[in-house]
Amino acid sequence: MTGAELPWAALRQRLLDAGVLAELGEPGLFALGAEFNRAFDALDALYVRTFADLDAESWRFPAVEPKSVFEKTDYVASFPQLTGSLSVFTGGTPEHAALLRDRASGADWEDHLHPSGLMMSPAACHPLYALLTGALPAGGRTFDVLGSCFRHEPSPDPMRMQTFRMHEVVHVGTAESALAHRDQTAPRLVEMLTSIGLEVDYVPANDPFFGRTGRIMASNQREAALKFEITTKVYGDEAPETAIGSANYHNDHFGTAFGILDVNGQVAHSACLGLGMERTLLALFAKHGLTTTAWPPAVRSVLWQGNE
């Protein structure tokens, strides 16, 4: 184990020993214990309270999305290595017998499965845009979306789970309203995170979050200031900061892909503010300790509003 790996290994072991997490046999796949779930409910409620004045429409989506929707998002052009597809068995009795023979011999019986037409959702808001085809009302629409995400990024670092939840506030409207949404909600999220004891930075991102066949890549995305990340130190001052949230202006990417028009009949623009729930909670456990009742009183007061 390298020196760079020691901090995350120590945190991972502490989380496991305390029962905050439990391993499920694959890197980046964990069960979430009682303390984690208690903190999750409080953090999620705080997020909702923080943006309650937006009167966002609440939507919840399954962890999978149709391949037709996934392809329109163009996610695979930027992140093929993170993509996950669901495969299923569609054969009859002879095919089942062949599958069982391979399973008994230790061969890869998964070769008998076929694509289902369903993809694992890599972002909570992806399925939303397919519901918005057509014209938007004046002022656009704003949504509260909480969803499970999958990204094939196996890692022993507990901050890099393969399955996790994102809570997003999404706006679809004109270019002006989408940019305003991003730039007005991001400082509020920073303030919310600061109120529960996290030291965070708001910095330009450099990953290719979107773009037709990858044409919008890291350097010019940063230059265009399309995406910002909210980062915090989890593993000490010498380690890189970890992103726990992001504020994204998608330009007209999703409006074009899904045929969404603003009130003026122009292709709609969109923006979203997302908080990685598991990452934020692990940052809180790393900062405040592994028992929520022992967290600083000021932090508990914000999260539970005196209702512990």
Secondary structure, 3 states (H helix, E strand, C coil): CCCCCHHHHHHHHHHHHCCCEEECCCCCCEEECHHHHHHHHHHHHHHHHHCHHHCCEEEECCCEEEHHHHHHHCHHHHCHHHCCEEEECCCCHHHHHHHHHHHHHCCCHHHHCEEEEEEECCCCCHHHHCCCCEECCCCCEEEEEEEEEECCCCCCCCCCCCEEEEEEEEEEECHHHHHHHHHHHHHHHHHHHHHCCCCEEEEECCCCCCCHHHCCCHHHHHHHCCEEEEEECCCCCCCCCEEEEEEEEEECHHHHHHCEECCCCCECEEEEEEEEHHHHHHHHHHHHCCCHHHCCHHHHHHHHCCCC
